[in-house]
Amino acid sequence: MSLITFRRLKILSFCHSAIYLGLLVLWLGHGPEDVKTVFGWAHGIGWIVMSLLCILAVRLRVIPLPLAVLVAVVGGIGPFAGTAGFVIEERRMHPADAPAERGMV
């Protein structure tokens, strides 16, 4: 079994987006500089790790190239796009599991 799976990448993407959201809240709310620094480093390192993992995941045929490009290129400025990309791709891969199909909209 591979360590790099679609589900794990999706979870990491959500975590990265949460870190970025925390950074935005701290920045807009004029939070403590040391906490902003920690969140900034976590976002930067998270983006690099996500980019490398997504490049590897494309080579392993775990995710499609457009999703990896979205994460690697747009993810540095707004990781929410990559997270949305994972949700969209998951729905594209498994349309029967979409909430609208189950009456959960």
C-alpha positions in Angstrom: 0.0 0.0 0.0 1.3 3.4 -0.9 1.7 6.1 1.7 0.5 8.7 -0.8 -3.3 8.3 -1.3 -5.9 10.7 -2.6 -7.6 10.7 0.9 -4.4 11.6 2.7 -3.6 14.3 0.3 -7.1 15.8 0.6 -6.8 15.8 4.4 -3.4 17.5 4.2 -4.9 20.0 1.9 -7.7 20.8 4.4 -5.0 21.1 7.1 -3.0 23.5 5.0 -6.1 25.6 4.3 -6.8 25.7 8.0 -3.3 26.9 8.8 -3.6 29.6 6.0 -7.0 30.7 7.4 -5.4 31.0 10.9 -2.6 33.1 9.3 -5.2 35.4 7.6 -7.1 35.8 10.8 -3.9 36.7 12.7 -2.8 39.1 9.9 -6.2 40.9 9.6 -6.7 40.9 13.4 -3.2 42.3 14.0 -2.3 39.2 16.1 1.0 38.6 17.9 4.0 38.7 15.6 5.5 35.5 17.0 2.3 33.6 16.4 2.0 35.0 12.9 5.6 33.9 12.2 4.8 30.3 13.3 1.7 30.2 11.1 3.6 31.8 8.2 6.4 29.2 8.4 3.8 26.4 8.7 2.0 27.7 5.6 5.3 28.0 3.6 6.6 24.6 4.5 3.1 23.1 4.1 2.9 24.5 0.6 6.3 23.1 -0.3 5.5 19.7 1.1 2.1 19.7 -0.6 3.6 20.6 -3.9 6.2 17.9 -3.7 3.7 15.3 -2.6 1.3 16.3 -5.5 4.1 16.0 -8.0 4.9 12.6 -6.8 1.2 11.7 -6.7 0.9 12.6 -10.4 3.8 10.3 -11.2 2.1 7.5 -9.2 -1.2 8.3 -10.9 -3.0 9.1 -7.6 -4.2 12.5 -8.7 -4.5 14.2 -12.2 -2.0 16.7 -13.4 -4.4 19.7 -13.3 -5.1 19.2 -9.6 -1.4 19.0 -8.9 -0.8 22.2 -10.8 -3.6 23.9 -8.9 -2.1 22.9 -5.6 1.5 23.7 -6.5 0.9 27.0 -8.4 -2.1 28.6 -6.8 -1.5 26.9 -3.4 1.2 29.3 -2.4 -1.2 32.3 -2.5 -4.4 30.5 -1.7 -4.5 26.9 -0.6 -8.3 27.0 -0.6 -8.2 26.5 -4.3 -6.3 23.3 -4.0 -8.7 22.1 -1.3 -11.7 22.9 -3.5 -9.9 21.1 -6.3 -9.7 17.9 -4.2 -13.4 18.1 -3.4 -14.3 18.6 -7.0 -12.0 15.9 -8.2 -13.4 13.5 -5.6 -17.0 14.2 -6.8 -15.9 13.8 -10.4 -14.3 10.4 -9.6 -17.3 9.2 -7.5 -20.5 11.0 -8.7 -22.8 8.6 -6.9 -21.3 9.7 -3.6 -22.0 13.4 -4.2 -24.3 14.9 -1.5 -26.9 16.0 -4.1 -27.3 12.4 -5.1 -28.2 11.4 -1.6 -30.6 14.3 -1.0 -28.2 16.0 1.4 -27.9 19.4 -0.2 
